[in-house]
């Protein structure tokens, strides 16, 4: 069975922050029951796609379930007028991680500015050459959310395993995606899957997209948060050392 390694993607705290942003939640007052349910749904989809889930994702799932159980159980302590919120430690983790990510992003932007002084970078796709913001990077979890919507449109049939011999494979679909990008300067996420008529094809095509992202052969962007996802080919030949 083909497995996509996710070392270049995000961890469990990124997934929680994604869910908080997606539902516009107050990070200080997380609805733990809803967040736990949606977090586990993401893990189930990742397992279905045979993604290489790090153990830290499962540790976080266990932590969320534990916090959920504590919030649902009535307090038995008569001494504590205001018992400690079981979510407090998780909220602190998220706030510290969010600050760390913001600092890391600022450092990355400074590094990119310095690199532009000494080297010529690959030009962005023509559609991105403008004075406007080229868009936001798309996280793995946003890709999974959009892919779940594509799957839901196909129907409620069972998923196929991505291992059917002699039918369709990752290599074929990576070539399919790159060929489409040769014809079109950009593709929307939905356009990529419009000709895929079975869940097997949908899943293999999605895994091929993840592999191309991992290999830095394609770029995915969103004009606005949680908006339409656009896919571009990366022209590595334009890089100058």
N, C-alpha and C positions, 0 to 999 in steps of 0.2 A: 504494500500500500504506500502510495506517495505521501510524503510528509513535508510540509513547508516549515522551515525553521523561522522562528519569530524573534531572533535575537536583536534585530534592528528595530523592532516595534516596542510598544509601551508595556508597562507593568500594571499590577492590580490597582495601584493608587490612581494611575491615569484613567483606568476604566471607571472608577468611582467618580473622579472629577468630570469625566465625560457625561455620566448619567446625571450629575448635579447640574451641569450646564444645560444639558438637553431638556431637562424638566424645569429649569429655572428655579431650583430649590435653594433654600437658605442653608448654607454650609454649617451654620450653628444649630440648626434644627432639622436634621436629616430624618425623613420618614423611613425608618430603618426597615420596616416590613416591605415596602414597595422597592426600595433600593436592593434589598437582599434577593427578592424575587427576580428583578431584572438582571442583576449581576449573575445569578445562576443560569438564567436563560441565555446570556451571552456565552457562558462557559459551555453550555450544552451545544450551542451552535458551533463553537470552536472545536469541540470534540467530534461533532458530526463531520466537520470538514477535515478532520485528522490533522489539525494544527498542533504544533509542538507546544503544549501549555506548560509553562514553568511551574514548579511546585509552589512558588509564592502565590500564584492565583488560587490554588486550593487552600492554602493556609488562610488567605483573606476570606474565602468562602466560609470556612469553619468559624472564623472570627465574627463574621456578619451573622451567622446562624446563632452563635453564642450570645451576641448582643441582642439579637431579636428575641431570644428566649428570655433574657433578663428583663427586657422592656415589657414583655407580655405577662410575666409573672407578677402577682400582687406583692407589694412590700410586706415583709413579716417583721420588720424592725420597728418597735414602738419608740425606740430611743432616738432614731434619726427623723427629725421633722422634715428635712429635705435630703433624701438619700441621693448619693452621687449618681449623676446621669451616666449610664453605661456606655453612651456614645462619646463621652468626653475625650477619651484617649484617641479614638479614631479621628475625631474632629481636629485634635491637635496635630496628629500625623498628617492629615490632609493639608492643613494650613502651612505646616513647615515644608511639606513637599511642594506645595504651590509656590511658596517663596523661592525655594531652590530652583524650580523650573524657570521662574521669571528671571532670576539672576543668570542662569545658564543661557537663556535666550538672549539676554543683553550682551553677554560675553561673546556668544556666537555671532551676533550682528556686528560687534566691534571687530572681530576677527575677519569677517567677510569684507568689511570696509577696508581693512589693511591689505588684504589680499588683492583687492581691486586696484590698489595703487601700483603693485608690482607685476601683476599678471593679467592677461586678457581672458575673461571667462567665456564660456559657451553662451551665445546669445539665446534669449528665451524664444519660445515659439512666436511667430509673427503676430498671432492674435493677442499675445501678452505685451507686445511692444507699444506702450502708451504711457501717458502720464498718470494713469489710474493704477490703483493697487492691483497687482496681478492675482491676488487672492490668497487664501489661507491654505496651509498644508492640511492634508486630510489624515486623520488618525485611523489606525486599524479598526477601532471600534465604530467609527462613523461608516467605514466601508462595510463592516458587518451589519450595521443597522440598515443600510440601503440594500444590501444583498438579501437580508431577510424579507424586505418588502418585495423584491423581485421573486423570491421563492413563494411568498404568499399568493402572488398573482397566478402562479402556475397551478396551485391547488393544494389539497391536503394529502396527496399520495405520499407513501413512504419514500425516504431518501434512498438513493442508490449508493453503493460503495464505489469509490473512485479507484477501481481495480479491474474493471471489465477488460479482459484481454482482447486485443485486435479491434477495438471499437474507437475509443477516443482517449487521448492522453494529454499530459501537461505540455509536452513539446509541440504537439500539433496546435494547441490553443494559444501558446505564446506566439507561434508563427502567425496564426490567425489574427491576433491582436495587433502585432507589428505591421502586418499587411494592411489592415484597416487604417492604421495610422499613416501609412504611406499615401493612401488615397485621400484621407480626410486630415486636415491640419489638427483637428481636435475631435474627441469623441465624448459624448456624455456617458455617464455610467449606465443609463438605461439603454442607450443605443448599442452598447457593447453586447447586451444580452437579448436584443430584440429577435435575433434569428435562432436562438437556442430554445428548442421546443421540448426538451426533457430536463428533468432535474439533474440527471447525470451530466449533461452538457453545461448546465448552469454552474454546477459545482466545480467541474474541471476548468471552466473558463475563469471562474473567480480565483481558483488556486493559481492559475497561470498569471493572472493579473498581479497577485501577491508576489509571485516569483519575479516578475518583471520589475516590480517596485523594489524588491530586495536587491536585485542586480543593478538597480539604478538605470534601467533602460527606459522607464516611463516615469512621468511626473503626474501627480494627481493634485488638483486644486479645487477650492470652493470659493466663489466670489463673496459669499457671505456665510456665516456659521450655519451649519445644518441645511445649506442650500444645495443647488445642483452640483454634482461632482463632475469635473471635466478632466479628461485624460489626454496627456501629450507625450509624444516620443521625445527622448533625450538624444540630442545630436552630439555624441561623444567626439566625433571627428573635428568638431569646432573648438575643442579644448586646446589651449596652447600652453606648454610648460615653460 
